[in-house]
Amino acid sequence: MLSGQLRFPFLDLYSVNARYIDSLHMAASRVIDSGRYIGGEEVEAFNSDLAALCRAPHAVGVSNGLDALRLILEGYKQLGRLHEGDEVIVPANTYIASVLAITHAGLVPVPVDPDISTMNMSAATMKAAISSRTAAIMPVHLYGRVAWNSELAELANEHRLLVVEDAAQAIGAQAMSDGLYGSRMAGALGHAGAFSFYPTKNIGALGDAGAVVTHDTELAEVVNALANYGSDRRYHNIYTGFNCRLDPIQAAMIRAKLPDVTDANNRRAERASVYTSTISHPSVITPCVTPDCVWHQYVIRVKDKRRDEMAEYLHRNGVGTDIHYATPPHMQPCYSNLGHGPLPVTELLASQILSLPVSDCTSTDDAAEIARIINRFK
Ligand SMILES: *Cc1c(COP(=O)(O)O)cnc(C)c1O
C-alpha cells in the first residue's frame, strides 16, 4: 500500500523527523567534527542515556534490533546459561526478527498463540508451552503494549527461565507490575532486553541501530565483546565474535530524539484515543486500551473477512494503512520445517489486522477524519 500521494499517508519519515531537524543537524556536525567514527564518547553517552531511561545498570548500543536479540542469546550461550537446542518460547504473531535471532543462535523457537485481546503472549499461553527443554522466554511487546504481568514473572522464576524481551516496539513503555529486578520499564523487565531504532520505530535513528539493556553485568560485558569481534581488549579475542557495533553517527541521531520519548509516546496515545472513541463500525474491533501501551502501531481487527476490502476502501479515500504482519513467521517459506502446534489465534489475527496511521505525521484531527471514513465503510 503506497502512501506517496495520499491525503493521510501511513508514515512519512521526513515529516516525523522534521520536528527534530535542528538537533539532528547539530548532532551530525558534532560527530563529523569529532574525528571519531567508531565507538567513543558518543556511543558511551548513548549507552548511559538509554540505561537511565530504562532504569537498568547497563545498555550497550549495537547495530540493529535483530543483532541485539542475537547477541543476548549468543551471550547467554557463552555464559553457559543457554545451550544449543534449548527451547525458547516466543509469540507466534511477532515480526520475524524475534524468531530469526533464536534460530541463528542454534536454539529452538516454540511459537505460541497470543491472547486475542492484548495480542500479546500471556502467562496462560506460555505455561502450556513449557517443557523440560525450555530455557528461555521471549516476550515481545507487540505494537508497543508491554507483554508482562506478575503471573509471567512467577512462571519464569518458578521454572528458572531466562527472560529476553523483544522491546523493539516499546521504548519508554512502563509495565503495570514490577520486572524481575524492580524496574517497570520495557526492556528492563527480564534478564535482558533488545531495542531497535530502525527509522520507523517510536524513536528511530536515521539508519539501522539497536541496543541491549540488561541488569546482568556479565552479560553486558559479553555482549560488548561479542559485538566487537569477541575482543575484550584491543587485539585480544576471547570469543569468535561479530561486528555488530552502533555507529557514533546513529548514537548521536538517537540522542537528539531520546529526550522527547515520553512526549512522543503521549502524542501517539492522543491519536489512539481519538480512534478508539470515534471508530464505531460493526465490522471493526478497536485494540484494547491499557496504560502500558506506547502505540507503536494502532491495530484494528476487521471481521467478516473484510480486511482487504477495508484497506482498499481506505486507500481510495486517501488513507494509508499497513499490515503488521500479514504472514506470521511459522508460515514463511524459510520456516517451512519449523515445528509448532496449532496456532489458530495467530492465523485469525493475521487475516484481520490492519494498522492505521499513528505517527507524528498524523494529527488528532486527521485521526478523527480517518475514523469517520472508517465508519462510512459500506
Ligand atoms: C523492528 C523489530 C525487530 C528488529 O529490529 P531491526 O532493528 O529492524 O533489526 C525485532 N523485533 C520486533 C518486534 C521489531 O518490531
The ligand as an SDF file (V2000), in Angstrom:
LIG
                    3D

 15 15  0  0  0  0  0  0  0  0999 V2000
   11.8930   -3.9030   14.2960 C   0  0  0  0  0  0  0  0  0  0  0  0
   11.7810   -5.1420   15.0770 C   0  0  0  0  0  0  0  0  0  0  0  0
   12.8630   -6.0100   15.2480 C   0  0  0  0  0  0  0  0  0  0  0  0
   14.1560   -5.8750   14.5060 C   0  0  0  0  0  0  0  0  0  0  0  0
   14.8040   -4.6770   14.6250 O   0  0  0  0  0  0  0  0  0  0  0  0
   15.8010   -4.2240   13.4480 P   0  0  0  0  0  0  0  0  0  0  0  0
   16.4670   -3.0320   14.0340 O   0  0  0  0  0  0  0  0  0  0  0  0
   14.9580   -3.8950   12.2600 O   0  0  0  0  0  0  0  0  0  0  0  0
   16.7350   -5.3400   13.2040 O   0  0  0  0  0  0  0  0  0  0  0  0
   12.7140   -7.0940   16.0740 C   0  0  0  0  0  0  0  0  0  0  0  0
   11.5510   -7.3580   16.6830 N   0  0  0  0  0  0  0  0  0  0  0  0
   10.4800   -6.5640   16.5220 C   0  0  0  0  0  0  0  0  0  0  0  0
    9.2180   -6.9110   17.2520 C   0  0  0  0  0  0  0  0  0  0  0  0
   10.5450   -5.4460   15.7090 C   0  0  0  0  0  0  0  0  0  0  0  0
    9.4610   -4.6740   15.5480 O   0  0  0  0  0  0  0  0  0  0  0  0
  1  2  1  0
  2  3  1  0
  2 14  2  0
  3  4  1  0
  3 10  2  0
  4  5  1  0
  5  6  1  0
  6  7  2  0
  6  8  1  0
  6  9  1  0
 10 11  1  0
 11 12  2  0
 12 13  1  0
 12 14  1  0
 14 15  1  0
M  END
$$$$
